[in-house]
Amino acid sequence: DGGITQSPKYLFRKEGQNVTLSCEQNLNHDAMYWYRQDPGQGLRLIYYSQIVNDFQKGDIAEGYSVSREKKESFPLTVTSAQKNPTAFYLCASSMTEIHEQYFGPGTRLTVT
Amino acid sequence: KDQVFQPSTVASSEGAVVEIFCNHSVSNAYNFFWYLHFPGCAPRLLVKGSKPSQQGRYNMTYERFSSSLLILQVREADAAVYYCACQGGSYIPTFGRGTSLIVHP
């Protein structure tokens, strides 16, 4: 089955710890994205990558970091510098940046 | 700044046609996407395009600065969040804040 997987579905961390969210796709898509969803805020773009070994900041990149070492993988690290990390995080991919995005099932991160 | 605007909530009765409206301030906009999102699941693309289009019970209208999603014969199971996204010169789509659809039996 082709698709996008995110793991884990639920993640709990203590304040001050970095945490890495996984995103893998087997759709052979060049572009990948990370969004954050908060109630009433919709989907806000954190980072995106149009090709391996390259990525750009989105609208709310502060406190986050990413890497794109492989076409299939685009992990997101939520650092201790992120002031409000508790949220639902969605990963997406698209054939290229001009094509529609396909989403993973999301990871709900709770930091206490 | 590129922005997309849509109502936070729309309510309808079962069996009716419901319209969710979206407008934008996206530079050089040329394409719209409409996604369906059930909480905890992956958002799913319903319909897309740079002209009016239809996919099953979902119709999309297209104007230069707005689009509407029309859901025909709406059901209680359609209650979810619907996202409008607009694609422009930067290619990365800008998403609205989502519209929660409430369906009354």
Interface residues (C-beta under 8 A of the other chain):
Chain A: I4 K9 Y33 Y35 G40 Q41 G42 L43 R44 L45 Y48 G58 L90 E97 I98 E100 Q101 Y102 F103 G104 P105 G106 R108
Chain B: S8 F33 Y35 G40 C41 A42 P43 R44 L45 K48 Y83 Q87 Y91 I92 P93 F95 G96 R97 G98
